[in-house]
């Protein structure tokens, strides 16, 4: 695929392209979309981005943040942007959460 022909978009329709057609561009779009939600100044200590596979039909973006405050800020921004989230309810304090849209799953943990 010529990168100047069509750039796939991950929100809503995927312009009839499958993930294998332009995987690196798709993943870059996932990361860019998440950065727009969390803000460019969000403090992240570790990041991993995985393409969809047979078990998980959506790309998964995993982040770790350094402080509880960073975790709560990320949760608030994703929640405000319309991501549906599931909190880590097994513990008395929030140490991780998962948030998702129809195009990406974001998992966030606090390091400390």
Backbone bond lengths (Angstrom), bond angles and torsions (degrees), N, CA, C in turn:
res aa  C-N    CA-C-N  psi(-1)  N-CA   C-N-CA  omega(-1)  CA-C   N-CA-C  phi
1 X - - - 1.442 - - 1.514 108.40 -
2 X 1.304 117.16 130.47 1.452 121.81 174.58 1.514 108.57 -73.24
3 X 1.335 117.08 125.20 1.456 119.45 -174.23 1.520 113.19 -63.52
4 X 1.315 118.71 -13.69 1.457 120.72 179.99 1.517 112.91 -94.92
5 X 1.334 117.40 -7.84 1.463 120.40 -179.98 1.519 111.63 -69.25
6 X 1.305 116.99 -64.58 1.459 122.55 -176.87 1.512 108.68 -146.08
7 X 1.305 116.89 131.04 1.453 120.51 175.63 1.517 107.47 -103.58
8 X 1.325 118.35 119.00 1.458 120.29 -178.68 1.526 111.42 -66.92
9 X 1.307 115.52 146.23 1.453 121.88 178.44 1.517 107.60 -115.60
10 X 1.324 117.03 139.60 1.453 120.54 -174.14 1.508 115.19 -92.56
11 X 1.291 118.17 -7.62 1.455 119.16 179.56 1.514 108.32 -98.09
12 X 1.313 116.18 133.79 1.463 119.81 -178.46 1.511 110.34 71.56
13 X 1.336 117.24 -135.33 1.460 121.68 179.98 1.517 110.62 -67.76
14 X 1.309 115.44 147.40 1.457 120.27 179.23 1.521 111.54 -100.91
15 X 1.293 117.47 26.94 1.469 122.40 177.21 1.521 112.23 51.86
16 X 1.323 116.42 37.83 1.465 125.14 176.30 1.524 113.59 54.67
17 X 1.316 118.63 28.27 1.447 121.34 176.00 1.515 109.38 -108.12
18 X 1.323 115.10 143.51 1.455 118.65 175.33 1.520 108.55 -89.64
19 X 1.321 115.92 166.90 1.457 119.89 -177.05 1.514 112.42 -61.04
20 X 1.285 119.24 -34.54 1.454 121.00 -177.90 1.510 114.19 -69.28
21 X 1.328 117.59 -18.10 1.455 120.52 -177.66 1.528 112.70 -66.70
22 X 1.305 118.02 -34.59 1.458 120.98 -174.24 1.517 109.12 -156.84
23 X 1.302 116.39 55.50 1.462 122.28 -170.82 1.525 113.04 -58.80
24 X 1.308 120.13 -46.24 1.454 121.01 -177.67 1.529 110.28 -63.42
25 X 1.299 117.18 -41.27 1.461 120.51 177.56 1.517 111.95 -65.52
26 X 1.328 116.28 -39.19 1.464 120.42 177.34 1.523 110.66 -62.13
27 X 1.335 116.46 -45.23 1.453 120.48 -179.50 1.524 111.02 -66.36
28 X 1.315 116.82 -38.11 1.466 120.08 176.75 1.522 110.37 -62.31
29 X 1.325 116.88 -37.63 1.461 120.87 178.57 1.527 110.80 -66.82
30 X 1.334 116.90 -39.67 1.464 121.38 177.15 1.524 109.84 -59.42
31 X 1.320 116.04 -48.23 1.461 120.35 -179.61 1.527 110.90 -63.22
32 X 1.313 116.58 -45.25 1.465 120.76 -179.78 1.531 111.29 -63.11
33 X 1.313 117.81 -41.14 1.462 121.06 178.38 1.523 111.22 -63.73
34 X 1.329 116.76 -40.78 1.462 120.73 179.43 1.524 110.96 -68.25
35 X 1.312 117.08 -38.66 1.468 120.87 177.19 1.522 110.50 -62.46
36 X 1.332 117.17 -39.62 1.474 119.61 177.83 1.521 111.08 -61.42
37 X 1.323 117.94 -35.28 1.463 121.35 -179.99 1.529 110.88 -75.78
38 X 1.333 116.77 -48.25 1.465 120.48 -175.80 1.524 112.82 -77.33
39 X 1.309 117.28 -23.90 1.460 121.86 -177.18 1.522 110.42 97.22
40 X 1.301 116.44 143.78 1.462 120.94 -177.02 1.518 112.62 -68.44
41 X 1.315 117.51 -19.42 1.457 119.55 -178.47 1.532 112.71 -95.77
42 X 1.331 117.41 6.75 1.468 120.38 178.18 1.529 109.08 -60.09
43 X 1.318 115.64 133.13 1.460 120.48 -178.53 1.525 109.42 -87.25
44 X 1.325 115.69 118.75 1.460 122.64 -177.97 1.522 107.92 -126.45
45 X 1.330 116.90 130.32 1.459 119.30 179.93 1.533 112.61 -96.43
46 X 1.327 117.96 -17.56 1.457 121.57 179.20 1.520 108.25 -157.58
47 X 1.330 116.37 145.77 1.459 120.81 -179.16 1.525 109.32 -145.51
48 X 1.325 115.93 139.89 1.466 121.74 172.75 1.522 107.24 -140.44
49 X 1.311 116.43 140.94 1.456 121.96 -179.60 1.520 107.95 -130.09
50 X 1.343 115.38 121.54 1.460 121.43 -176.24 1.525 110.49 -115.12
51 X 1.327 117.24 136.12 1.468 119.94 176.31 1.525 110.82 -72.67
52 X 1.317 116.64 163.70 1.468 119.44 175.67 1.531 109.76 -59.98
53 X 1.326 114.76 154.68 1.459 119.66 176.53 1.526 108.49 -144.76
54 X 1.313 116.50 -169.88 1.465 120.32 -177.18 1.526 112.95 -63.75
55 X 1.335 117.81 -31.55 1.465 121.19 -178.60 1.531 112.66 -89.15
56 X 1.324 117.51 -31.50 1.462 121.69 -177.66 1.529 108.71 -124.81
57 X 1.335 117.42 109.29 1.465 120.50 -175.11 1.524 114.17 -74.66
58 X 1.333 118.02 -8.40 1.461 121.83 179.55 1.525 110.22 -113.94
59 X 1.329 117.82 153.62 1.452 118.84 172.44 1.526 109.73 -66.29
60 X 1.325 116.71 149.65 1.463 122.02 -179.36 1.525 108.51 -120.09
61 X 1.330 115.54 124.74 1.455 122.85 176.32 1.525 107.30 -108.90
62 X 1.337 116.71 118.20 1.460 121.42 179.80 1.520 108.93 -109.17
63 X 1.334 115.72 133.21 1.458 121.88 -179.50 1.512 109.95 -130.77
64 X 1.313 116.97 145.94 1.452 120.01 165.78 1.514 107.49 -120.09
65 X 1.314 114.78 143.23 1.461 121.94 178.95 1.526 107.78 -121.16
66 X 1.319 116.30 161.52 1.466 120.37 -172.56 1.517 114.33 -83.96
67 X 1.316 117.74 -32.36 1.467 119.27 -172.86 1.521 111.82 -127.49
68 X 1.306 114.27 159.93 1.463 121.08 175.46 1.531 110.29 -59.52
69 X 1.306 116.23 -38.56 1.476 121.08 178.83 1.526 111.41 -61.21
70 X 1.351 117.23 -42.10 1.469 121.13 176.93 1.521 111.07 -63.10
71 X 1.333 116.25 -39.70 1.466 121.07 178.89 1.528 110.60 -63.41
72 X 1.321 116.60 -46.78 1.461 120.68 179.88 1.529 111.38 -64.88
73 X 1.330 117.38 -36.90 1.468 120.62 177.78 1.525 110.97 -65.15
74 X 1.344 116.28 -42.73 1.466 120.03 178.34 1.523 110.60 -63.61
75 X 1.329 116.59 -42.47 1.465 120.22 179.16 1.527 110.82 -62.07
76 X 1.311 117.26 -44.15 1.463 121.64 -179.58 1.532 111.12 -62.73
77 X 1.327 117.60 -44.71 1.472 120.40 -178.60 1.529 111.89 -66.47
78 X 1.321 116.99 -42.22 1.461 119.46 178.24 1.522 110.73 -66.59
79 X 1.326 116.99 -39.34 1.461 121.36 178.03 1.528 110.86 -62.74
80 X 1.321 117.05 -45.02 1.471 121.43 178.96 1.521 112.01 -63.91
81 X 1.332 116.79 -29.40 1.462 120.97 -179.34 1.527 112.50 -82.07
82 X 1.337 117.40 -1.28 1.449 120.02 176.23 1.514 115.19 95.57
83 X 1.322 118.43 8.35 1.464 120.57 174.95 1.526 107.89 -72.19
84 X 1.304 116.98 137.63 1.461 121.41 175.74 1.515 107.43 -86.46
85 X 1.331 117.38 125.70 1.457 118.72 -173.31 1.514 112.54 -120.01
86 X 1.325 114.31 154.40 1.457 123.81 175.15 1.516 106.45 -124.26
87 X 1.313 117.00 123.02 1.456 121.38 -178.96 1.512 110.84 -86.28
88 X 1.315 115.26 159.12 1.456 121.80 172.63 1.529 106.49 -77.83
89 X 1.309 117.52 94.27 1.462 121.83 -173.03 1.522 113.25 -90.56
90 X 1.322 117.91 -0.85 1.459 120.69 -178.72 1.524 112.92 -76.23
91 X 1.311 117.91 -20.38 1.453 121.82 -175.91 1.527 110.17 -112.96
92 X 1.316 116.30 163.09 1.464 119.97 -178.80 1.518 112.14 -75.44
93 X 1.338 117.42 -24.53 1.465 120.00 176.16 1.520 109.04 -118.09
94 X 1.283 115.87 150.93 1.457 121.86 -179.85 1.532 109.07 -72.16
95 X 1.320 117.76 117.17 1.460 120.91 177.46 1.523 112.24 -116.36
96 X 1.327 117.21 -12.62 1.457 120.85 177.79 1.522 109.25 -162.01
97 X 1.313 114.54 161.65 1.459 119.57 172.01 1.517 108.79 -157.11
98 X 1.312 114.69 162.93 1.453 122.36 176.81 1.512 107.30 -125.30
99 X 1.322 116.41 133.89 1.454 121.67 179.26 1.523 108.23 -130.35
100 X 1.321 117.10 145.35 1.458 119.39 -175.74 1.516 112.11 -145.35
101 X 1.320 114.55 152.53 1.461 122.86 167.34 1.520 105.90 -122.45
102 X 1.317 115.96 -168.91 1.463 118.92 177.55 1.523 111.91 -75.98
103 X 1.347 118.20 -1.53 1.457 119.20 -177.03 1.528 115.25 -128.64
104 X 1.346 118.84 -6.43 1.461 119.35 -178.53 1.530 109.98 -160.62
105 X 1.336 115.43 149.29 1.448 122.89 171.86 1.533 106.30 -113.15
106 X 1.334 116.76 128.04 1.461 121.80 178.59 1.524 107.41 -115.39
107 X 1.336 116.30 124.73 1.469 122.09 177.70 1.521 107.17 -115.09
108 X 1.342 116.38 129.62 1.461 120.56 -176.46 1.526 108.97 -128.33
109 X 1.340 116.68 133.68 1.460 123.51 176.74 1.520 109.24 -126.21
110 X 1.308 116.15 152.10 1.458 120.81 170.66 1.522 107.39 -97.02
111 X 1.331 117.21 137.37 1.456 122.29 -175.91 1.514 112.15 -73.25
112 X 1.324 117.14 -45.86 1.459 121.84 -170.76 1.440 116.09 -78.43
